[in-house]
Amino acid sequence: LAMNSIAPDLQPDRITAAKQRAMEFIAKRKGDRIGLVVFANGAMTVCPLTLDRQVLGSIIDHLSIGTLDGSRTAIGMGLASAVARLRGSKAKEKVVILLTDGVNNAGEIDPQTAAQLAKTYGIKVYCIGVGSKTPVTVTVNDPLFGSRPQTVQADYDPKTLEDIASTTGGRSYSAGDAAALGRIYDAINRMEPTHFKSARHTVYSEKAGLFLLPSALLFLLGMLLPALVARRLP
């Protein structure tokens, strides 16, 4: 996850919308172990793979712009960190959702190298580029003039995201608003169903007694009947 701006094209802002949609997606993934990596100038795992939705939800809720220092975006580092967390997993399906609103301009690992690493470990990557296709106005804090509006353009790199997805067998998406982001998560959820293993146990109940009792009575009757008949004969 990389969100380097608070542009209002995703209401109420990008980071808030991203957190809300992520929580909705997580709630649907029953039985999945899910972790979270954030990246800016570098990358950091803020939540290792876990089944504890309460802990994961609390971490996501407290995410904010500036969780990592820097205004640059290390997509390759972020993806490589996620792969490092997943590579030892014994799960049959391993998936990374890469969410960013920036271009790769930092880090020691380039996105394509990280994508090849993901492919090596059988990890599928779904990429989501966030930002409207038209310029949006944000409020910036100018050290000389104070808060002022500034028009910016979404600067994520669709080609890089498409290459990552293609390399790993995933898909690439573009989310221009919060509703589109929700639909994308829903599509990923449908394409990656959760598979549960169920154990079947056969419980045996001893029924032999139901047949042994009549058999025993018939056996006794068979022994007594000749004696009774013999007593009655003159």
Protein Blocks (a to p, Z undefined) as FASTA:
>chain_A
ZZfbfcfkbcfbfklmmmmmmmmmmmmmghiacdddddffbccdfbdcdfblklmmmmmm
mgcehkagcjbdcfklmmmmmmmmmmmpcbfbdcdddddfbdcfedjbdfklmmmmmmmn
opacddddeddfbdcddddddfklopaddddddfbdfklmmmmmmmnopacdddfbfklm
mmmmmmmmmmmccddddddddddddfklmmmmmmmmmmmmmmmmmmmmmmmpZZ
